[in-house]
Every structure is written in C-alpha cells, then in structure tokens.
Amino acid sequence: MLIFDLKKYIKKGNQIHGLFTRTFDPPHRGHINTIIEAININPQIDSIVMLPHNWNKNKKPVSLEKRVEWLIKIVEEFKNEISIPVFICVDKNIINNPNETNSIYSSFNQRIFRIIGKDKNIEKLQKLNNAKIIMAQKGWEHMHSTVIRKAIAEGRSDDIKDLLPECILKEILNNNYYK
C-alpha cells in the first residue's frame, strides 16, 4: 500500500497511474469521490497513487505521518467502492519538493494522469508540468478539507461527521487537531 520510491514504482511495468496530490489535511469522503470519478472518466487507469505533500509553506498541516495513517484508514474504509488498487506515496524526495513531481510527469507523460478537483486551475497545471489531467467535475465543494477544519475549530463536528470515517473524526477531536 505504501510507495517509498515513486519513480521506481512507475518504471516497473507498463501500467497507467492516476496521481492525486493534495495535503490531505485531513483526507475525507470528497477525496474518495474524486478518485472514483477519475476512474470512471478514464477506465484505463490501473492504479491510483495518493501523494500527501508539504508544498504549501503557508499551511501548517498535521504531521505527514498522521496524514499517511489517516489515508491508510480512509482507503481501507472505502476500498469496496474503488475498483482498482490505491497506493500512498511516502517518497520524501517528492513529498517535500513539487519540482520532483513535475519531473515525474515529464518523464512518464504517457503513463501518468494527474487527478484534480474542479477547485484547481487546469490550464496553469498543464503548463506547469505538462501533465495529462483528469478533472473531477462533480460538486464536492462542501467536501473540502478547509470546510472540515473550520467546522472542527468552531465545534461543529456533527456538520461534517459524514465526510470522515468515524475513527479519524474521533482521533481529530480527542487530540484537538484544528482547534
């Protein structure tokens, strides 16, 4: 389930991969819905790689280790809804450096699709890293990590309880994440 060297993983075989990069702070139902929609848009994809990153220096996310733990839990929770294998990239070279991801998109352009939600600027991303892009079109706006963090900070966890597996929500509340 974990990928420690993304380039090595992509090099083996001739599979087509969907690369989904976000901070995943926290991972939620909207992320799973985006993966499912991406698979439906492009059924050629053989696997999904979720890459939690630390690229936005303005954000102070929960630790990478904790977000990876949550990703494992959420993928397990919804595995019956996802028709292909889902992996989580923990390659430190890529997690901490967006230029490495751009290099992967360029090197493996025929075998990598970047998965994005409709909250992203597709033209900017295509110019930035020459990636093939799958954009989820459905309105998952209410399923956004920012909305979840804000609801938790304001003590409105009941408003978002359907967006997170119960075990993740309990852990967030018990440890006062996002308060």
N, C-alpha and C positions, 0 to 999 in steps of 0.2 A: 504494500500500500504506500510506502514511503519511497521517494526517489531522492538519492543523495547526489547524483551526478546527472543532470538533465541532458547534457549533450550526449553522454554515453548511452543513456536510455533511448534517446531519439535515433541515434545512429544504428542501433540494432533493429534489424528487420525493415520492412517497408510499410509499416503502419502509418495511418494518418491520425494525428493527435489534435485535440482541442485544448488550447492553453488558456486557462481562466485565471488572470492575475487580478488580485484585489488585496486590500489589507485584511479582509475577512475579520473585522473587529466590531462585533462578533459575526461568525458565519450564521446564516439564517435561511429560512424557507425560500426566500427570494433567490438566493444563490442556487439552490437546488432546482427551482423552477427555470432559471436561466439555462442551466446545464441541460435539463430535459428538453427545453425548446431548441437549444443549439443542435442537439442530436436529431430532433425532428426536422430541422431546417436542412441539416447535412448528414444524412444517414451513412455516409462514407467514413465518418469518424470512427476509429477503432477504440480510442480511449480518451479520457479527459484527464488533464493534469491541472490540479488546483495549485496555484503558487501564491502563498501568503507573503506579502512583501513589506519592506520598511522604507519605501522610496520617498514617501511624503514626509519631509522633515518638519512640516508644520503640525503633524499629528503625533501624539504620544499614545500609541496603541498599547493594549495589553501585551504582555511578553509574547514573543514569537512561539515559544514553547507551549504556552497556554493556548494560543490560537490554533496551533497544529493539533493539539489534543482535542480541541473543540471540533476541528474539521474532521478528525477521525470519527468522533461521535456522531456528527450530523450525517456524514456519508453512510455510516452504519445504520442510523435511524431510517434513512430514506433509500437504502440500497435496492429495495424491491421496486422502486419507481424508476430507477435508472438502468437502462438496458445494456450498458457497456461498462467496462472497468473504470474506476475513478482512482487516481493516484494523487498523492500530495507531495509536492516538491519541497524538499528541505535543503536544497543546494545553496549553501551560504554565499557562494560567489554570485548567484543570480538574485537571491532574496534581497541582498543589500546593494545591488547595482543594476539599474534599469538598462544600462548600455549592454550588459551581457545578454539580456533578453532580446534586445534589438539585434544583436549578433546572431542569436539562435533563429530568429525569424528570417534573417537574410540567408543564413547557411542552409536552412531546411525549409525554404519557402514552399516547396511543393507538398510538404508533409505536415505542415503546422497551420492551424487556423486559430486566430485569436478570438476568444469569446468575450463579448462585451454586452453590457446592458444598454438600454436606449438613453441612459443618462450620460453616455460618453460621446465625444466628438469623433465620428468615424473618419472624416477627411483628415483631421490632424493626426490620428493614429496611423492611417495608411501612409501618409507622407513621412512620419517619424520612423517607422520601422519596416516599411514595405511588406506588411503582413496581409495575408488573406484574412478577412474579418467576417465573423458571423455575429450579427447583432440581434439580440433577443428583442422582439418588438412589443411583447405584451406589457401591460402597465403594472409593473411590480413596484411602482414608486412608493407605495405605503410600506413596502418590504425593503427598507433601506437601513443600513447599519446606523446611520445618523439618527433616524427616527427611533430606532430601538434604544440607542444610548441616551437620547433625550428623554424618552419615556421612563427609563430606569432612573435617571437623575432626578426626575420630577415625581418619583414614587408611583408611577402609573404602570406597573408591571403587568397588571391584568389586561391592559390595552394591547400588549404585544405577546401574550403567552402562546398564541397560535403560531408565532413566527420562529420560535426556538424550541428545540427539544427540551422537555421538562428538566432533564439533568443539567443542561447548560444554563438554563434560566436560574435554577436553584443555586448553582455554583456562583453565578454572577451576583445574585442577591446576597448570598451568605458571605461573600468576600468583598462586598461593597465596590465591585468594579463599576466604573462610570458614575460614581456619586461625587 
